[in-house]
């Protein structure tokens, strides 16, 4: 259900390279959430660096949403970048697994294409 990649570089380098890889693969970044900063704003101390990138390929999203608008509850796709001890980890929910929750027949190919692209983006950012 979750796909994870450990990075071989520092968090700022991973986030920079994630942004670049996302663009190379014709995905857009719709938003970035810094959980540590957001929690601090709300008076909650949270020690771990954790950034959530919302990514989307509009053409693929259109195919899915035209078939089943309910899937919008799981869009856009998210890639988390966080510290786990001394490691920087990238993680995402597998689009194929998410699609299964909706029982949306006929969208398996789209989900697989999106999943492969997101995995490539993450792998590139982690190197």
C-alpha positions as CSV (number, residue, x, y, z in Angstrom):
1,X,0.0,0.0,0.0
2,X,2.9,2.4,0.8
3,X,6.0,2.8,-1.4
4,X,9.1,4.1,0.3
5,X,12.6,5.2,-0.9
6,X,15.5,6.2,1.3
7,X,17.5,9.1,0.0
8,X,21.2,9.3,-0.1
9,X,21.4,13.1,0.5
10,X,20.1,15.9,2.7
11,X,16.5,16.9,3.0
12,X,16.9,20.3,1.2
13,X,18.6,18.5,-1.7
14,X,15.9,15.9,-1.9
15,X,13.1,18.5,-1.9
16,X,14.9,20.5,-4.7
17,X,15.4,17.4,-6.7
18,X,11.8,16.2,-6.1
19,X,10.5,19.5,-7.6
20,X,12.8,19.1,-10.6
21,X,11.9,15.5,-11.2
22,X,8.2,16.2,-10.9
23,X,8.5,18.8,-13.7
24,X,10.6,16.5,-15.9
25,X,7.8,13.9,-15.7
26,X,5.1,16.5,-16.7
27,X,3.5,16.5,-13.2
28,X,2.8,19.7,-11.4
29,X,3.2,20.5,-7.7
30,X,-0.2,21.8,-6.4
31,X,1.0,22.5,-2.9
32,X,3.7,21.7,-0.3
33,X,2.9,21.4,3.4
34,X,5.5,21.7,6.1
35,X,3.9,19.8,8.9
36,X,6.6,20.8,11.5
37,X,5.9,24.5,10.7
38,X,2.1,24.1,10.5
39,X,2.0,22.3,13.9
40,X,4.2,25.0,15.5
41,X,1.7,27.6,14.2
42,X,-1.0,25.7,16.1
43,X,1.0,25.5,19.3
44,X,2.0,21.9,18.9
45,X,5.6,20.9,19.1
46,X,6.6,18.3,16.5
47,X,10.3,17.6,16.1
48,X,10.4,15.6,12.9
49,X,10.9,17.4,9.5
50,X,8.0,16.3,7.3
51,X,7.0,17.9,4.0
52,X,4.0,16.7,2.0
53,X,4.0,17.4,-1.8
54,X,0.7,17.3,-3.6
55,X,1.5,16.3,-7.2
56,X,-0.8,15.9,-10.2
57,X,-0.8,15.2,-13.9
58,X,-3.9,17.0,-15.2
59,X,-4.4,14.7,-18.2
60,X,-4.4,11.6,-16.0
61,X,-6.5,13.1,-13.3
62,X,-9.1,14.1,-16.0
63,X,-9.4,10.5,-17.2
64,X,-10.0,9.2,-13.6
65,X,-12.4,12.0,-12.6
66,X,-14.5,11.6,-15.8
67,X,-15.0,8.0,-14.9
68,X,-15.6,8.4,-11.2
69,X,-15.7,11.9,-9.5
70,X,-15.7,10.2,-6.1
71,X,-11.9,9.5,-6.6
72,X,-11.4,13.2,-6.2
73,X,-11.3,12.5,-2.4
74,X,-7.9,10.8,-3.0
75,X,-6.5,13.4,-5.4
76,X,-4.0,14.9,-5.8
77,X,-1.4,12.2,-5.2
78,X,0.9,12.9,-2.2
79,X,4.6,12.4,-1.8
80,X,5.9,12.8,1.8
81,X,9.5,13.6,2.5
82,X,10.5,13.2,6.1
83,X,13.3,12.4,8.5
84,X,13.5,9.0,10.1
85,X,16.5,9.0,12.4
86,X,19.4,10.0,10.3
87,X,17.6,9.0,7.0
88,X,15.5,11.1,4.7
89,X,12.6,9.0,3.4
90,X,10.2,9.6,0.5
91,X,6.9,7.8,0.8
92,X,3.6,7.6,-1.1
93,X,0.4,5.6,-1.1
94,X,0.4,3.4,-4.2
95,X,-2.2,4.8,-6.8
96,X,-3.1,1.2,-7.8
97,X,-4.0,0.4,-4.2
98,X,-6.0,3.6,-3.7
99,X,-7.9,2.9,-6.9
100,X,-8.9,-0.6,-5.6
101,X,-10.6,1.1,-2.7
102,X,-13.0,2.7,-5.2
103,X,-13.7,-0.4,-7.2
104,X,-13.2,1.7,-10.4
105,X,-13.0,-0.9,-13.1
106,X,-11.3,0.3,-16.3
107,X,-8.9,2.7,-14.7
108,X,-6.2,0.2,-13.8
109,X,-3.9,1.2,-16.7
110,X,-4.1,4.9,-15.7
111,X,-3.4,4.1,-12.1
112,X,-0.4,1.9,-13.1
113,X,1.0,4.7,-15.4
114,X,0.7,7.3,-12.6
115,X,2.2,4.9,-10.1
116,X,5.2,4.1,-12.3
117,X,5.8,7.8,-12.9
118,X,5.5,8.8,-9.2
119,X,8.0,5.9,-8.3
120,X,10.4,7.3,-10.9
121,X,10.1,10.8,-9.6
122,X,10.8,9.6,-6.1
123,X,13.8,7.4,-7.1
124,X,15.3,10.3,-9.1
125,X,14.9,12.7,-6.1
126,X,16.5,10.2,-3.7
127,X,19.7,9.6,-5.8
